[in-house]
Amino acid sequence: MSDRVPPHLYFVLSAIFHYLGPAFAVLLFVRVDVLGVAWLRIASAALVFALWRRPWRAFAVLDRSGRRLLFAWGAVLAVMNACFYVAIDRLPLATVAAIEFLPVIALAALGARSGRNAAALALAVAGVYMLTGVHLEGEPLGVALAFANAGLFAAYIVLAHRVSRSGALSGIDGLAASMLIAAVVVTPIGGWQAIPAFSDPVALLAGLGVGICSSVIPYVSDQLAMRRLPRATYALMVSLLPATATVIGIVVLTQIPSATDLAGVALVIAGVALHREPPEPIPQSARAERAGPPAPASSRAEPARRHSEAAL
């Protein structure tokens, strides 16, 4: 069924919920401390995945390298979400979203050294400078955590893409296992701040909603899109996300951006849209398939035999 849906639609779904869930989380900050909301998000998503996918069965059959990959992804998910939530508590959602994509563009520029990617990086850096220049003086911790989240987001894309293309398990099962690992990692970071929510049914239900909107729907959609989209196409479509964050920040949080903020977000979007990744190498098996099956030995010998007969 999932293969019948165009992969671009999965990305659009991910783009909508990628920041819609965090916007609802900001509204929850009045009931639960910031890191407690991060814990509720990851723990509720882990619970949904555990009931849905039973990820321990897939984890049990993995080899050591596969398990290391999932442990790394789970740790990245935990720390990334903690940094992200503290950042959006201190900075506008659109600012954090724009900073989030700077390492992605930088990695692309280093991977494919071209004038186009250099221009993309220059646009993105200018946009991030405009955004951070507005907020650095008043919220240096928020800016620092936004940059930490950005680096972890780049790691998330790399690890998520590897899992989506892994033949050992489906991408969604890998995501489910990594989310359980993330719940363990984030518990000493923010679990203690979530304790008051257990006496507040509204906060618990809101935390469950944030987990589904922030971690289940967009991350599953990412896996379904990454499995079928080339990495360059996926990276190009990522340019939608800062714009999505800006719109959601206005509608849900009434965070009206200044002209400088809008210009900075526009420059980041232009940079993400402009950059290109190098083409992925063709696997040896695929090259062999394109070349076709090897000719039988008798057919390879036939031209040589004819040549020798002609010489006689």
Stockholm file with secondary structure:
# STOCKHOLM 1.0

chainA/1-312         MSDRVPPHLYFVLSAIFHYLGPAFAVLLFVRVDVLGVAWLRIASAALVFALWRRPWRAFAVLDRSGRRLLFAWGAVLAVMNACFYVAIDRLPLATVAAIEFLPVIALAALGARSGRNAAALALAVAGVYMLTGVHLEGEPLGVALAFANAGLFAAYIVLAHRVSRSGALSGIDGLAASMLIAAVVVTPIGGWQAIPAFSDPVALLAGLGVGICSSVIPYVSDQLAMRRLPRATYALMVSLLPATATVIGIVVLTQIPSATDLAGVALVIAGVALHREPPEPIPQSARAERAGPPAPASSRAEPARRHSEAAL
#=GR chainA/1-312 SS CGGGSCHHHHHHHHHHHHHHHHHHHHHHTTTSCHHHHHHHHHHHHHHHHHHHHCHHHHHHTCCHHHHHHHHHHHHHHHHHHHHHHHHHHHSCHHHHHHHHTHHHHHHHHHHSCCHHHHHHHHHHHHHHHHHHHHHTTTCHHHHHHHHHHHHHHHHHHHHHHHHHTCSSSCHHHHHHHHHHHHHHHHHHHHGGGGGGGGGCHHHHHHHHHHHIIIIIHHHHHHHHHHTTSCHHHHHHHTTHHHHHHHHHHHHHHCCCCCHHHHHHHHHHHHHHHHCCCCCCCCCHHHHHHHHCSCCCHHHHHHHHHHHHHHHC
#=GC SS_cons         CGGGSCHHHHHHHHHHHHHHHHHHHHHHTTTSCHHHHHHHHHHHHHHHHHHHHCHHHHHHTCCHHHHHHHHHHHHHHHHHHHHHHHHHHHSCHHHHHHHHTHHHHHHHHHHSCCHHHHHHHHHHHHHHHHHHHHHTTTCHHHHHHHHHHHHHHHHHHHHHHHHHTCSSSCHHHHHHHHHHHHHHHHHHHHGGGGGGGGGCHHHHHHHHHHHIIIIIHHHHHHHHHHTTSCHHHHHHHTTHHHHHHHHHHHHHHCCCCCHHHHHHHHHHHHHHHHCCCCCCCCCHHHHHHHHCSCCCHHHHHHHHHHHHHHHC
//
